[in-house]
Amino acid sequence: MSLTNPTPEADVQHLFNRLATHYDAMNTLMTLGTHHHWRKATMQQLAVQPGNFALDVCCGTGDWTIALAKAVGPSGHVWGLDFSEEMLALARQKVRAAHLEDRVTLVQGDAMNLPYPANTFDVVTIGFGLRNVPDANQVLRELYRVVRAGGKVACLETSQPTQPVIKLGWRAYFKLVPVMTSLAGNRYSDYDYLQQTTKAFVSAKQLVGMFEAAGFEDVRYRTFDLGAAALHLGRKDYRS
C-alpha cells in the first residue's frame, strides 16, 4: 500500500469523532463559507437523475448525502458511508429533519474497502475525504469498482493555488485556522492536522493522473476560488 496520508487511520477516526459537533461551523470558517457554492456547482455538473442510486463516501455530517437524496427523488436511493460514528449521528439528525429517511441509508464503513458489490451505483461522490484516507489510490479503485458502467464519480477536495502570490496568501490563511479554532475552544492539533493534510495532498493535475490510473475515462477538473478547491469528475467506460 502506497500511503498518501501517513497518519494512522485510527487516529484520524478519533480526530473526526472529536470534531463532529463543531465540524460544520469550522468547515464554514475554514472555507469562508464557499464550500456551499462548491457543492452546488458540483451537483449541477453531476446532473444526477431521478431514480438514480448514489453513494456518498466519507459523507461526514450528511450535507452532500442530503443534496443527492433530493436529486434522486422518491424513486432513487442514496447511501452515505463514513468511518466516524459521531459524524454519522449528526447526519442521521439532518436526514430526519429533512424527512428523507425513506431514501437515505447511512452506514459506518471503510472507504478503502467499500461493503458493496461491483457495478452498484449510478453516481459516487467523495467530498473532503480523499486526503484523509491512508491510500487515496486504493479509494479511487474502490469508487471505480462500485460505480456502474457509464456512471460518474465526483471528488470535491481542497486544493492548492498555483499562482505564487495567491499561494502565499492561501498558506498564510490556513496557518491561522488552527489558531482561530483553538480560540473557539477546539484542539489546535486537530485543525493543524487538517491544514497540514490540505498542504500535503496532491495537486489537481496529479489527481487527474490518479483517476486515470484507477481506470476512469473522460477525467476533467475545475478549480474554485483561485485554486482553493478542486472538483474532479470521471466516468467508468460503458464497456467495463
C-alpha positions in Angstrom: 0.0 0.0 0.0 1.3 3.4 -1.0 0.4 5.9 1.7 -0.9 9.3 0.7 -1.7 10.1 4.3 0.8 8.7 6.9 -1.4 9.5 9.9 -2.7 6.2 11.4 -6.3 5.6 10.4 -7.4 5.1 14.0 -6.0 8.5 14.9 -7.9 10.1 12.0 -11.1 8.4 13.1 -10.8 9.6 16.7 -10.0 13.1 15.4 -13.2 13.3 13.4 -15.2 11.9 16.3 -13.9 14.8 18.4 -14.5 17.3 15.7 -18.0 16.2 14.8 -20.0 18.6 16.9 -18.1 21.7 15.6 -17.3 20.4 12.2 -19.9 22.2 10.1 -19.2 25.6 11.8 -15.4 25.1 11.5 -15.7 24.0 7.9 -17.6 27.2 7.1 -14.8 29.2 8.8 -12.0 27.4 7.1 -13.5 27.9 3.6 -15.1 31.3 4.4 -18.5 29.7 3.6 -17.6 29.0 0.0 -17.9 25.2 0.4 -21.7 25.6 -0.1 -21.0 27.1 -3.5 -18.5 24.4 -4.4 -21.0 21.6 -3.6 -23.9 23.4 -5.5 -21.7 23.8 -8.6 -20.7 20.1 -8.4 -24.3 19.0 -8.3 -25.0 21.0 -11.4 -22.2 19.3 -13.3 -23.1 15.8 -12.0 -26.6 16.1 -13.4 -28.0 13.4 -11.0 -31.2 11.9 -12.4 -34.4 10.9 -10.6 -34.3 7.2 -9.8 -30.5 7.1 -9.6 -28.7 5.0 -7.0 -26.0 7.1 -5.4 -23.2 6.6 -2.9 -21.6 9.4 -0.9 -18.3 8.2 0.5 -16.8 10.0 3.6 -20.2 11.5 4.0 -19.4 13.3 7.2 -22.4 15.1 8.7 -24.5 14.4 5.6 -24.8 17.7 3.6 -23.9 16.2 0.3 -25.9 13.0 1.0 -29.0 15.1 1.5 -28.4 17.1 -1.7 -28.1 13.8 -3.6 -31.3 12.4 -1.9 -33.2 15.4 -3.1 -31.9 15.0 -6.6 -32.7 11.3 -6.9 -36.2 11.8 -5.7 -38.5 9.2 -4.1 -37.8 6.6 -6.8 -34.0 6.7 -6.1 -31.9 6.0 -3.1 -28.6 7.3 -1.5 -26.2 5.5 0.7 -23.9 7.6 2.9 -20.8 6.0 4.3 -18.3 7.3 6.9 -16.0 5.7 9.4 -16.9 8.2 12.2 -19.9 7.2 14.3 -20.2 10.8 15.7 -20.3 12.3 12.2 -23.0 9.7 11.2 -25.0 10.6 14.3 -25.2 14.2 13.2 -26.0 13.1 9.6 -28.9 11.0 10.9 -30.3 14.0 12.7 -30.1 16.1 9.4 -31.7 13.3 7.4 -34.6 13.1 9.8 -35.0 16.9 9.9 -35.2 16.8 6.0 -37.8 14.0 6.1 -35.6 11.9 3.8 -35.3 8.7 5.9 -37.1 6.7 3.2 -34.4 7.4 0.6 -31.2 7.6 2.6 -29.2 4.7 4.2 -26.3 5.7 6.4 -23.5 3.1 7.1 -20.4 3.1 9.1 -17.6 1.7 6.9 -14.2 1.9 5.4 -13.7 3.9 2.2 -10.8 1.7 1.3 -12.9 -1.5 1.4 -16.5 -0.5 0.4 -19.1 -3.0 1.5 -21.0 -3.0 -1.8 -20.9 -5.3 -4.9 -19.3 -4.1 -8.1 -21.4 -2.0 -10.6 -24.0 -0.9 -8.0 -24.3 2.9 -8.2 -25.1 5.4 -11.0 -23.2 8.1 -9.1 -20.5 8.1 -6.5 -19.2 11.1 -4.6 -16.5 11.9 -2.1 -16.2 15.3 -0.5 -13.2 16.5 1.5 -12.3 12.9 2.4 -9.7 11.7 -0.1 -6.8 13.5 1.6 -7.7 11.8 4.9 -7.6 8.2 3.9 -4.3 6.2 4.1 -4.2 5.4 0.4 -6.2 7.6 -2.0 -5.3 5.4 -4.9 -7.0 2.4 -3.3 -10.1 4.5 -2.5 -10.3 5.6 -6.2 -10.0 2.0 -7.3 -12.9 1.1 -4.9 -15.0 4.0 -6.3 -14.4 2.7 -9.8 -15.3 -0.8 -8.8 -18.7 0.1 -7.3 -19.9 2.6 -9.9 -21.8 1.2 -12.9 -20.5 1.2 -16.5 -21.3 4.7 -17.8 -21.6 6.0 -14.2 -19.9 9.1 -12.8 -17.6 9.7 -9.8 -17.1 13.1 -8.4 -14.4 14.2 -5.9 -14.6 17.6 -4.3 -11.4 18.4 -2.3 -9.4 21.3 -1.0 -6.5 22.0 -3.4 -3.5 24.3 -3.8 -3.4 27.5 -5.8 -0.7 27.6 -8.4 -0.3 31.4 -8.8 2.6 32.3 -6.4 1.1 35.3 -4.7 -2.3 33.6 -4.2 -0.5 30.5 -2.9 1.4 32.5 -0.3 -1.9 34.1 0.9 -3.6 30.8 1.0 -0.9 29.2 3.1 -0.8 32.1 5.5 -4.6 31.9 6.0 -4.5 28.1 6.6 -1.8 28.6 9.2 -4.2 30.9 11.1 -7.1 28.4 11.0 -5.8 26.2 13.9 -5.2 29.4 16.0 -8.8 30.7 15.3 -10.3 27.3 16.1 -8.3 26.9 19.3 -9.6 30.3 20.4 -13.1 28.9 19.9 -12.3 26.1 22.3 -11.2 23.4 19.9 -7.9 21.5 19.9 -5.1 23.3 18.0 -3.6 20.0 16.9 -6.8 18.8 15.3 -7.1 21.7 12.9 -3.4 21.8 12.4 -3.8 18.3 11.1 -6.4 19.5 8.6 -4.3 22.3 7.2 -1.3 20.0 7.0 -3.2 17.4 5.0 -4.5 20.1 2.7 -1.0 21.4 2.1 0.5 17.9 1.6 -2.2 16.5 -0.7 -1.5 16.1 -4.4 -2.2 18.9 -6.9 -5.3 19.0 -9.1 -3.3 17.8 -12.1 -1.7 15.0 -10.2 -5.2 13.8 -9.1 -6.2 13.6 -12.7 -3.5 11.1 -13.2 -4.6 9.1 -10.2 -8.2 9.0 -11.6 -6.9 7.7 -14.9 -4.7 5.1 -13.2 -7.8 3.8 -11.4 -9.5 3.2 -14.7 -11.6 6.3 -15.2 -12.2 7.9 -18.6 -13.1 11.5 -19.6 -11.4 12.8 -16.5 -11.7 16.5 -16.1 -11.5 19.0 -13.3 -12.3 22.6 -12.4 -11.0 24.7 -9.6 -12.8 27.1 -7.3 -11.7 30.3 -5.7 -8.3 30.6 -7.3 -7.4 27.0 -6.7 -8.6 26.7 -3.0 -10.7 23.7 -4.0 -11.0 21.4 -7.0 -13.7 19.2 -8.4 -12.7 16.1 -10.3 -15.1 14.1 -12.5 -14.5 10.7 -14.0 -16.6 8.2 -15.9 -16.5 4.4 -15.9 -16.3 3.1 -19.5 -19.6 1.7 -20.9 -17.6 -1.5 -21.9 -16.4 -2.1 -18.3 
